[in-house]
Amino acid sequence: MAPGKPDLPRAVAFVDGQNLFNAAKEAFFPNYDVVKLSLEVASSQGWSLVQARFYTGIPEPNDPQHVFWGNRLASLGRQGVVLFSRPLRYHLEEIALPDGSILKTRVPIEKGVDVRLALDLIRLAFADRFDVAIVFSQHQDYSEAAKEIRAISKAANRWIKVASAFPSSQWTSNKRGIEFTDWVRIDRATCDRCLDPADYRQGRAGLPRIPLPRL
């Protein structure tokens, strides 16, 4: 017999920070509020958000974005968001310019962030810490974790859902969510309700924040 859906499914948001930031910037808004967006998506689907988790790479100290991400993570931590961060790695990439010359530039790369998110998805599913995992990403590497959670659901005879939530507009080039998940497209109206007015560039992120409980 198939397991029944809970009356009010418990949802945990797993936010792939860099992936969502880039998708949001391409769609309409880079300055999303993690907690507001997680609550908005969960409530729109009839789920109860019990935790938000944020995963990201951090630029090196001499990068102008280092202060931004440091202040943003500190603000999220004060809200009760569970954080995982790791320094970005850099490699040299050659770019051919119109005049035929070659420009060498350092390109940042995340290492280990997506692996940690996928491991936490499976670990918390095993531990029965959620009924719904909302993965804010379009990274297809998470599809293997989604398949594994389906197997956990069957073995434990529990109703478990994995959703892929992502901004969607006429400007976005990637319009697909993660395979083996339910796709939740985030429209412009939702984004407008979830803007983050705080300025993290110089540590001026002192606006009131919505707190969340930790599991």
C-alpha positions in Angstrom: 0.0 0.0 0.0 1.3 3.4 -0.9 2.1 5.7 2.1 -0.4 8.5 2.7 0.5 12.1 2.4 0.7 14.0 5.7 -2.0 16.6 6.4 0.6 19.3 6.7 3.9 18.0 5.2 7.1 19.2 6.9 9.4 21.0 4.5 13.1 21.7 4.6 14.6 24.2 2.1 18.0 23.3 0.7 19.4 26.5 -1.0 22.2 26.1 -3.5 23.3 29.7 -3.0 25.4 30.3 -6.1 23.1 28.4 -8.4 20.0 30.3 -7.2 21.9 33.6 -7.2 22.8 33.2 -10.8 19.4 32.0 -11.9 17.7 34.8 -10.0 20.0 37.4 -11.5 19.2 36.2 -15.0 15.4 36.0 -14.3 14.6 39.2 -12.4 16.2 39.7 -9.0 19.6 38.8 -7.5 18.8 40.1 -4.0 16.4 37.5 -2.8 15.6 36.9 0.9 16.4 33.3 1.7 13.9 32.9 4.5 11.1 34.9 2.8 11.5 32.9 -0.4 11.6 29.5 1.4 8.4 30.4 3.3 6.7 31.7 0.2 7.3 28.6 -1.8 6.4 26.2 1.0 3.2 28.0 1.8 2.2 28.2 -1.8 2.3 24.4 -2.0 0.6 23.7 1.3 3.8 22.7 3.1 5.0 23.8 6.6 8.6 25.1 6.5 10.5 23.8 9.5 14.1 24.6 8.4 16.1 26.5 5.8 19.7 25.4 4.9 22.1 27.5 2.8 25.1 26.2 0.9 27.6 28.4 -0.9 31.2 29.0 -1.9 32.9 32.0 -0.4 35.3 34.3 -2.5 38.8 34.7 -1.3 39.5 37.6 1.1 40.9 40.0 -1.6 37.8 39.5 -3.8 35.3 42.4 -3.6 32.5 39.9 -3.1 34.1 38.4 0.1 32.6 41.1 2.4 29.2 40.7 0.8 29.0 37.0 1.3 30.5 37.1 4.8 27.9 39.6 6.0 25.1 37.8 4.2 26.0 34.5 5.9 26.2 36.2 9.3 22.7 37.6 8.8 21.3 34.2 7.7 22.9 32.6 10.8 21.2 35.0 13.1 17.9 34.0 11.5 18.5 30.4 12.3 19.4 29.3 8.8 21.7 26.3 8.8 24.9 27.2 6.9 27.5 25.4 4.9 30.3 27.4 3.2 33.6 26.6 1.6 36.3 28.8 0.0 36.0 29.0 -3.7 39.0 27.7 -5.7 40.3 29.5 -8.7 41.9 28.5 -12.1 43.3 30.5 -15.0 41.1 30.6 -18.1 42.2 32.0 -21.5 39.8 34.3 -23.3 40.3 35.3 -27.0 39.7 39.0 -27.6 38.5 40.5 -30.9 42.0 41.9 -31.6 43.4 38.4 -31.5 45.1 38.8 -28.2 44.6 36.4 -25.3 43.4 37.5 -21.9 44.1 35.3 -18.9 41.6 35.6 -16.1 41.0 33.8 -12.8 37.7 32.0 -12.7 36.2 30.9 -9.4 35.0 27.2 -9.0 32.9 25.7 -6.2 34.3 22.4 -4.8 32.4 20.2 -2.4 29.3 22.4 -1.9 26.9 20.4 -4.1 28.3 17.1 -2.6 27.5 18.4 0.9 24.0 19.4 -0.1 23.3 16.1 -1.7 24.6 14.2 1.4 22.5 16.3 3.7 19.4 15.6 1.5 19.9 11.9 1.9 20.9 12.0 5.6 17.9 14.0 6.7 15.6 11.9 4.6 16.9 8.8 6.4 16.5 10.5 9.7 12.8 11.4 8.9 13.5 15.1 9.4 11.2 16.2 6.5 8.4 15.1 4.3 9.3 17.5 1.5 12.8 18.7 0.5 12.7 21.9 -1.5 15.9 22.2 -3.4 16.4 25.7 -4.7 18.6 24.8 -7.7 18.6 23.5 -11.2 21.8 21.6 -10.8 21.2 18.2 -12.4 23.8 16.5 -10.2 21.1 16.5 -7.5 19.0 14.1 -9.5 20.9 11.1 -8.1 20.1 12.2 -4.6 16.4 12.6 -5.6 16.4 9.0 -6.9 17.9 7.8 -3.7 15.2 9.5 -1.7 12.6 7.7 -3.8 14.2 4.5 -2.7 14.2 5.6 0.9 10.5 6.4 0.7 9.7 3.0 -0.7 11.9 1.1 1.8 10.5 3.1 4.8 7.0 3.2 3.5 6.9 6.9 4.0 5.5 9.7 1.8 8.5 11.8 0.8 8.7 14.4 -2.0 11.7 16.3 -3.5 10.9 19.6 -5.3 13.2 21.7 -7.4 12.3 25.4 -7.1 13.8 28.0 -9.4 13.1 31.5 -10.9 11.4 31.3 -14.3 10.8 34.1 -16.8 11.0 34.8 -20.5 14.7 35.7 -20.0 15.9 32.6 -18.4 17.9 30.2 -20.6 17.5 27.2 -18.4 13.8 26.4 -17.9 14.2 22.9 -16.5 14.2 21.8 -12.9 16.1 18.8 -11.5 15.2 15.5 -12.9 13.2 13.1 -10.7 11.8 16.0 -8.7 8.6 18.1 -8.8 9.3 21.5 -10.5 8.2 24.6 -8.7 8.6 27.7 -10.9 9.0 30.9 -9.1 7.3 33.8 -10.9 8.0 37.5 -10.9 5.2 38.3 -8.4 6.6 35.8 -5.9 10.1 37.3 -6.4 8.9 40.8 -5.8 7.5 39.7 -2.4 10.8 38.1 -1.5 13.3 40.9 -2.2 16.0 41.5 0.4 16.5 45.2 1.0 19.6 44.7 3.2 23.0 46.0 2.0 25.7 43.4 2.8 28.5 45.2 1.0 29.8 47.2 4.0 28.2 45.4 6.9 25.1 47.5 6.8 22.7 44.5 7.1 21.0 45.7 10.2 17.3 45.4 9.1 14.9 43.1 11.1 15.0 39.5 9.8 12.5 36.7 10.1 13.8 34.0 12.5 13.4 30.2 11.8 13.7 27.3 14.2 16.5 24.8 13.9 15.7 21.1 13.7 
